[in-house]
Amino acid sequence: MNPLHPRRQHRVSHLLASLLVSALPLLAIIPTLIWQEKQDLRRQAEQQVTQAQIQLDEILDQAQQASRAILPLAGAPCADAEQELRRQATIVPFVRSTALLRDDAIYCTSLSGLIPNPKPYNTPFVAGTLRLLPGNRTTPDVPVLHFRLRGEHGDALSAVDGRYLQLALQDASDEGPVYLIVGTRWLGPHKTGDGQPPHPTQIQAQRHSTRYPYSVSTGYALPAGHWVLWQHHAALLLVVAALSLLAGGTLYRLLGRPASPTEELLRALDNEEFEGFLQPIVRPRQAGWQGAEVLMRWRHPREGLIRPDLFIPRAEESGMIVPMTRSMMNRLLRQLAALRLPDGFHLGLNISRAHLDDPRFYCDCEAWQRALAGCGATLTLELTEREIITITPKVEALFRQLHALGITIALDDFGTGHSSLVYLQQLAVDGLKIDQSFVAGIGSDGLSAHIVDSVAELAAKLGLETVAEGVETAEQFDYLCQLGVGWLQGYYIAKPMPLDAFIRRLRAGDTWNGYGTLSF
């Protein structure tokens, strides 16, 4: 047999060397990835139960607050206590109803007032304080958690709507559901039951509250090693396996990048490539556009329009979102100044933590509000929750100053961010914006509809305006109208459009007829 040509031998040896280089990293990282996956699951489980316990403690703090407020009335005639019971059920978040007990029997409630023939309850309280029920006579399919405080002449009881608890559990859940356990009964994000929660036990985490007699738990099943690697690390494994063959191309792409992301944003800012698109907002039963949200778009000279999710997070992290917003708004308002907008028209603008920290932000808002006043509109700031916002005296003072200018403030994506309820308690806000993920579930996802109902009810109790975004169907539009949501926004009404198109349609009267499919 003739020996291989030396050059061919050289190519074969290079190929074998490349394959060996590709195989060695795989053999080295596979055991590490499997071990790391187990550790990640354990850490994730601990994080989930910790997050759930924090949120549940906050909810029970509210129930305890309501019970303490009505405890002095325990034993008093129902006629004397009924008004305060209803007041606490109305003003305290998460509390659905309140009641007074005497001799272990409820004799007065915020829902029905006096109970003529009270009977002692059958289900005991865990540690004399909590009991979890799958439902009650009023809402048999909605779980309820009772919080009781004992007094000298009787007991005080606050009922927490189980949907709030399930929302907190769902928010804490990732790949594995988190369960609330009270005695022998458990509550999950979507169901309730008795005995042990139905989660796997191979990797499990459980946390007991130090303040209330309940615990939270979660668990993960441990999949086969090869499935874990392929499902969670397929891209990494493929990159490592092909590293020797793709090194040259990877290096070429890295060296061919013209600039860092931040430098590219600076270049675009200097060239005024960030422009404001407007998405109209309407009010039920009213014709015409009653407002609009300003949405930032990047018109790149080579790539065309770039999606916001590809550059907004980077802009917020680097702090560049502030000058980008300032440049976009100043140019947009110069064009809007020539218009006469409908009375009561409000222009919404997303702001983040970086805006609140910027010393020029108040002056910017003052100038924008003055410019909008010339065309009959007002500014609405929509506070996004992608980043945690520390509420300081400086931030509270800024919000008061903005209100003094006539600017309204709303919480954007309500219920999906970090601290919506904390913001409601500590900041002077005027409205809530129902996140499109909840609106999208109307008609198909019962839990989403319940969440929308709860947010609308909460806003009504607090005297806040509500805006629903992401309205894409007539069914969603009609449901939100019947629910009493004050403002509606989404593709069903109009898509975001460049300012020129917005002005053209506004002048032509090509806007909105005021109705969905319902006849009002």
C-alpha positions in Angstrom: 0.0 0.0 0.0 1.3 3.3 -1.0 1.9 5.7 1.9 -0.2 8.9 2.0 1.2 12.0 0.4 3.0 14.1 3.0 0.7 17.1 2.5 -2.4 14.8 2.9 -0.8 13.3 6.0 -0.4 16.8 7.3 -4.1 17.6 6.7 -5.1 14.4 8.4 -3.0 15.1 11.4 -4.5 18.6 11.6 -8.0 17.2 11.4 -7.2 14.7 14.2 -5.7 17.4 16.3 -8.7 19.6 15.8 -11.1 16.8 16.7 -9.0 16.0 19.8 -9.1 19.7 20.9 -12.8 19.7 20.4 -13.3 16.4 22.4 -11.1 17.3 25.4 -13.2 20.3 26.5 -16.4 18.3 26.2 -14.9 15.5 28.3 -13.8 18.1 30.9 -17.0 20.2 31.1 -19.7 17.5 31.0 -19.3 16.3 34.6 -19.0 20.0 35.7 -22.2 21.0 33.9 -24.1 18.1 35.5 -22.9 19.0 38.9 -23.6 22.7 38.3 -27.1 21.9 37.1 -27.9 20.2 40.4 -26.5 23.1 42.3 -28.5 25.5 40.2 -31.7 23.6 40.8 -31.1 23.6 44.6 -30.3 27.3 44.6 -33.2 28.1 42.4 -35.5 26.2 44.7 -34.2 28.1 47.7 -34.6 31.4 45.9 -38.2 30.5 45.0 -39.3 29.6 48.5 -37.5 32.7 49.9 -39.2 35.0 47.5 -42.6 33.4 48.1 -42.2 33.7 51.8 -41.4 37.4 51.6 -44.4 38.1 49.5 -46.8 36.0 51.6 -45.5 37.6 54.8 -46.3 41.0 53.3 -49.8 39.9 52.4 -50.4 38.5 55.9 -49.1 41.8 57.4 -52.0 43.5 55.7 -54.4 40.9 57.1 -53.0 41.4 60.5 -53.3 45.2 60.2 -57.0 44.8 59.3 -57.6 42.4 62.2 -55.9 44.7 64.7 -58.0 47.6 63.6 -61.3 45.7 64.2 -60.3 43.7 67.3 -61.5 46.4 69.8 -65.0 45.9 68.3 -65.0 42.2 69.0 -68.0 41.4 71.3 -69.7 44.7 70.4 -73.1 44.7 68.6 -72.9 44.2 64.9 -74.7 47.4 64.2 -71.9 49.3 65.9 -69.1 47.4 64.1 -70.4 46.8 60.6 -69.3 50.1 59.1 -65.7 49.7 60.3 -65.6 46.1 59.1 -66.5 47.2 55.6 -64.1 50.1 55.7 -61.1 47.8 56.6 -62.2 45.4 53.8 -62.2 48.3 51.4 -58.9 50.1 52.2 -56.6 47.3 53.2 -54.9 45.6 50.2 -55.5 41.8 49.7 -58.2 41.7 52.4 -61.5 40.5 50.8 -63.7 40.7 53.9 -63.5 41.0 57.7 -65.6 39.5 60.5 -66.0 39.3 64.3 -66.3 36.1 66.3 -67.8 35.3 69.6 -67.5 31.9 71.3 -65.8 30.6 68.1 -68.7 31.6 65.9 -68.8 34.4 63.3 -71.7 36.8 64.2 -70.9 39.8 62.1 -69.2 40.2 58.7 -68.4 43.0 56.3 -70.2 41.1 53.6 -73.6 40.4 55.1 -73.6 42.2 58.4 -75.3 40.5 61.3 -75.5 36.7 61.3 -78.7 35.8 63.2 -77.8 32.3 64.3 -74.0 32.0 64.3 -72.6 28.5 64.4 -69.1 27.6 65.6 -66.8 26.8 62.7 -65.7 23.2 62.0 -62.2 23.8 60.5 -59.6 24.5 63.2 -57.0 27.3 62.9 -53.3 26.4 62.8 -51.7 27.8 65.9 -55.0 29.6 66.5 -54.2 32.0 63.8 -54.5 30.7 60.2 -56.7 28.4 58.3 -56.8 27.7 54.5 -60.1 26.9 52.9 -60.7 25.8 49.2 -63.6 28.3 49.1 -66.6 29.6 50.9 -70.3 30.0 50.4 -69.9 33.3 48.5 -67.1 32.1 46.2 -66.9 28.3 46.4 -64.2 28.0 43.7 -61.9 30.7 45.1 -59.5 29.7 47.9 -59.5 31.9 51.0 -57.0 32.3 53.9 -58.4 33.4 57.3 -56.3 35.3 59.7 -57.6 35.5 63.3 -56.6 37.6 66.3 -57.9 36.7 69.7 -59.3 39.3 72.1 -60.7 39.5 75.6 -64.3 39.8 74.4 -64.1 38.1 71.1 -61.9 37.5 68.0 -61.2 39.5 64.8 -61.0 37.7 61.4 -59.6 38.9 58.1 -60.1 36.9 54.9 -57.4 37.1 52.2 -58.5 36.3 48.7 -56.7 33.2 47.5 -56.1 34.7 44.1 -53.7 37.2 45.6 -51.8 34.3 47.3 -51.8 32.3 44.0 -50.5 35.3 42.1 -47.6 35.6 44.7 -46.9 31.9 44.4 -47.0 32.1 40.6 -44.7 35.1 40.7 -42.2 33.1 42.8 -42.5 30.0 40.7 -40.1 29.3 37.9 -39.8 25.8 36.4 -41.2 24.2 39.6 -44.4 25.5 41.3 -44.2 26.9 44.8 -46.8 25.8 47.4 -48.2 27.5 50.5 -48.8 24.9 53.3 -51.1 25.7 56.2 -51.5 22.7 58.5 -52.5 19.8 56.4 -53.8 21.9 53.5 -51.8 23.4 50.6 -52.3 26.0 48.0 -50.5 26.1 44.6 -50.4 28.7 41.8 -53.4 27.0 40.2 -55.0 24.6 42.6 -55.4 23.5 46.3 -55.5 20.2 48.2 -54.8 18.2 51.3 -51.8 16.3 52.4 -48.4 16.7 50.8 -48.1 19.1 47.8 -47.7 17.2 44.5 -44.1 18.2 43.7 -41.1 16.0 43.1 -38.8 15.4 46.1 -35.5 14.6 44.5 -34.4 18.3 44.9 -36.6 20.0 47.4 -36.7 23.2 49.4 -39.0 24.2 52.2 -39.0 27.4 54.3 -41.0 28.1 57.4 -42.2 31.6 58.1 -40.8 33.0 61.4 -43.8 35.3 61.8 -46.9 33.2 60.8 -47.7 29.5 61.1 -47.2 28.4 57.5 -44.5 27.2 55.2 -43.7 27.2 51.5 -42.1 24.5 49.5 -41.1 23.5 46.0 -39.3 20.6 44.4 -37.7 19.5 41.2 -37.3 16.2 39.5 -33.7 15.3 38.5 -33.7 14.5 34.8 -31.2 12.2 33.1 -27.8 13.7 32.7 -27.7 13.7 28.9 -31.2 15.3 28.7 -30.1 18.1 31.2 -27.0 18.8 29.1 -28.9 18.9 25.8 -31.9 20.8 27.0 -30.0 23.5 29.0 -26.6 23.6 27.5 -27.0 22.5 23.9 -25.7 25.8 22.5 -22.6 25.7 24.8 -21.9 22.1 23.9 -22.2 22.8 20.2 -19.9 25.8 20.4 -17.3 23.9 22.4 -17.4 21.0 20.0 -16.9 23.3 17.0 -14.5 25.7 18.7 -11.4 24.6 16.8 -13.2 24.8 13.4 -14.9 28.1 14.0 -12.1 30.0 15.9 -11.0 31.9 12.8 -14.5 33.0 11.9 -15.3 33.9 15.5 -12.2 36.0 15.8 -13.0 37.7 12.5 -16.5 38.6 13.7 -15.2 39.9 17.0 -12.5 42.0 15.3 -15.0 43.2 12.7 -17.3 44.8 15.2 -17.2 48.5 14.6 -17.8 49.6 18.2 -19.0 48.5 21.6 -22.8 48.7 22.2 -22.5 51.8 24.3 -20.4 53.6 21.7 -23.0 52.6 19.0 -25.8 54.2 21.1 -23.7 57.4 21.5 -23.2 57.5 17.7 -26.9 57.0 17.1 -27.8 59.7 19.7 -25.5 62.2 17.9 -27.2 61.4 14.6 -30.7 61.7 16.1 -31.6 58.1 15.1 -34.0 57.6 18.0 -37.5 58.7 17.1 -40.9 58.6 18.8 -43.6 56.4 17.5 -47.1 57.0 18.9 -49.6 54.4 19.8 -53.1 55.8 20.2 -55.1 55.3 23.4 -58.9 55.6 23.5 -61.7 55.8 26.1 -64.7 53.4 25.9 -67.7 54.9 24.3 -65.8 58.0 23.1 -64.9 58.6 19.4 -61.4 59.7 18.5 -58.0 59.2 20.0 -58.0 60.5 23.6 -54.3 60.0 24.2 -51.1 58.2 22.9 -48.1 56.5 24.3 -44.6 57.6 23.0 -42.6 54.5 22.1 -38.9 54.9 21.3 -37.7 53.3 18.0 -34.2 53.2 16.6 -34.0 53.9 12.9 -30.5 52.5 12.1 -28.9 53.7 8.9 -28.0 50.1 7.8 -30.3 47.8 9.9 -33.5 49.8 9.5 -35.9 49.8 12.5 -34.4 48.0 15.5 -36.7 46.4 18.0 -36.9 48.2 21.4 -36.0 45.0 23.4 -32.6 44.9 21.6 -31.5 48.4 22.8 -33.7 49.7 25.6 -32.2 47.4 28.3 -28.7 48.4 27.3 -29.6 52.1 27.3 -31.1 51.8 30.8 -28.1 49.9 32.2 -25.7 52.5 30.8 -27.8 55.5 31.8 -28.1 56.6 28.2 -31.9 56.2 28.2 -32.1 59.7 29.8 -30.4 61.8 27.0 -32.0 59.5 24.4 -35.5 60.3 25.8 -34.7 64.0 26.1 -33.6 64.1 22.4 -36.6 62.1 21.2 -39.2 64.1 23.2 -37.8 67.5 22.2 -38.0 66.7 18.5 -41.4 65.1 18.8 -42.9 68.0 20.8 -41.6 70.6 18.3 -43.7 68.8 15.6 -46.8 68.4 17.9 -46.7 72.1 18.8 -48.5 73.0 15.6 -51.5 70.7 16.4 -54.6 71.3 18.4 -55.2 68.0 20.2 -58.5 66.9 21.7 -59.3 68.2 25.1 -58.0 66.0 27.9 -55.5 64.4 25.5 -52.7 62.8 27.5 -49.3 61.8 26.1 -47.7 58.9 27.9 -44.0 58.4 28.3 -42.1 55.5 29.9 -39.5 56.4 32.5 -37.2 54.3 34.6 -34.9 54.6 37.6 -32.3 56.4 35.6 -34.7 59.3 34.9 -35.5 59.7 38.6 -31.8 59.9 39.4 -31.1 62.5 36.7 -30.9 66.1 38.2 -32.3 67.6 34.9 -35.4 65.4 34.7 -37.7 67.8 36.5 -36.7 70.6 34.2 -37.3 68.3 31.2 -40.7 67.5 32.4 -41.5 71.2 33.1 -40.5 72.1 29.5 -42.5 69.1 28.0 -45.6 69.9 30.0 -45.4 73.6 28.9 -45.0 72.6 25.3 -48.0 70.2 25.5 -50.2 72.8 27.2 -49.9 74.9 24.1 -51.6 72.1 22.1 -54.2 71.2 24.7 -52.5 68.1 26.1 -50.9 66.9 29.3 -48.0 64.6 30.1 -48.4 61.2 31.8 -45.3 59.5 33.1 -45.4 55.7 33.1 -43.0 54.3 35.7 -41.5 51.0 34.4 -40.4 48.3 36.8 -37.7 46.5 35.0 -35.3 47.9 37.6 -35.8 48.1 41.4 -36.5 51.7 42.4 -35.5 52.8 45.9 -38.1 55.1 47.3 -36.2 57.9 49.0 -37.4 61.3 50.3 -35.8 62.8 47.2 -37.9 60.6 44.9 -41.1 61.3 46.9 -40.4 65.1 46.7 -39.9 64.7 42.9 -43.3 63.0 42.5 -44.9 65.8 44.5 -43.2 68.5 42.3 -44.3 66.6 39.1 -47.9 66.5 40.4 -47.7 70.3 41.1 -47.0 70.7 37.4 -50.2 68.9 36.4 -48.3 65.8 35.3 -50.0 62.5 36.1 -48.0 59.3 37.0 -49.0 55.7 36.4 -47.4 52.4 37.2 -46.6 50.6 34.0 -46.9 46.7 33.6 -48.6 46.6 37.0 -48.1 43.3 38.8 -45.2 42.0 36.7 -42.3 44.1 38.2 -40.5 44.4 41.4 -42.6 46.4 43.9 -45.9 47.6 42.5 -47.7 47.4 45.8 -44.9 49.2 47.6 -45.1 52.0 45.0 -48.8 52.3 45.6 -48.3 52.7 49.3 -45.4 55.1 49.3 -45.7 57.1 46.0 -48.4 59.4 44.9 -49.5 57.7 41.7 -52.6 58.4 39.6 -53.2 55.3 37.6 -52.3 51.6 36.9 -51.5 50.1 33.6 -52.6 46.6 33.2 -49.9 44.5 31.6 -50.5 43.1 28.1 -49.6 39.6 29.3 -52.8 39.6 31.5 -55.0 41.2 28.8 -53.8 38.5 26.3 -55.3 35.8 28.6 -58.9 37.3 28.5 -61.1 34.7 27.0 -58.6 31.8 27.2 -56.9 32.0 30.6 -59.3 32.3 33.6 -56.5 33.3 36.0 -55.5 36.2 33.7 -59.1 37.4 33.6 -59.2 37.2 37.4 -56.0 39.2 37.7 -57.4 41.9 35.4 -60.6 41.9 37.5 -58.6 42.3 40.7 -56.4 45.1 39.4 -59.5 47.0 38.1 -61.2 46.5 41.5 -58.0 47.6 43.4 -57.7 50.7 41.2 -61.4 51.5 41.8 -61.0 51.2 45.6 -58.0 53.5 45.5 -59.5 56.0 43.1 -56.9 55.4 40.4 -57.3 55.5 36.6 -56.7 52.2 34.7 -55.2 51.7 31.3 -55.2 48.3 29.6 -52.4 47.7 27.0 -52.1 45.0 24.4 -55.8 45.0 23.4 -55.8 42.9 20.3 -59.3 41.4 19.9 -62.9 42.6 20.1 -63.5 40.2 22.9 -60.8 41.8 25.0 -62.0 45.2 24.2 -65.6 44.4 25.2 -64.6 42.7 28.4 -62.4 45.6 29.5 -65.2 48.1 28.7 -67.7 46.1 30.7 -65.2 45.9 33.6 -64.9 49.7 33.7 -61.3 50.1 32.5 -60.9 53.8 31.7 -58.3 53.7 28.9 -57.6 51.1 26.2 -54.5 50.7 24.0 -53.5 48.0 21.5 -53.4 46.7 18.0 -57.2 46.4 17.9 -57.4 50.2 18.1 -54.2 51.2 16.3 -50.6 50.0 15.9 -47.7 52.3 16.9 -47.0 54.7 14.0 -44.4 57.3 13.1 -45.3 60.9 14.1 -46.0 62.0 10.5 -48.6 59.2 10.1 -50.2 60.0 13.5 -50.6 63.7 12.5 -51.9 62.8 9.1 -54.6 60.5 10.4 -55.5 62.9 13.2 -56.1 65.8 10.8 -58.0 63.5 8.4 -60.3 62.3 11.2 -59.2 58.7 10.5 -59.0 57.6 14.1 -61.6 55.7 16.1 -65.4 55.3 16.1 -65.7 54.9 19.8 -67.1 51.3 19.9 -66.0 47.7 19.7 -68.5 45.1 19.0 -70.9 46.0 21.8 -73.8 48.5 21.4 -73.8 50.9 24.3 
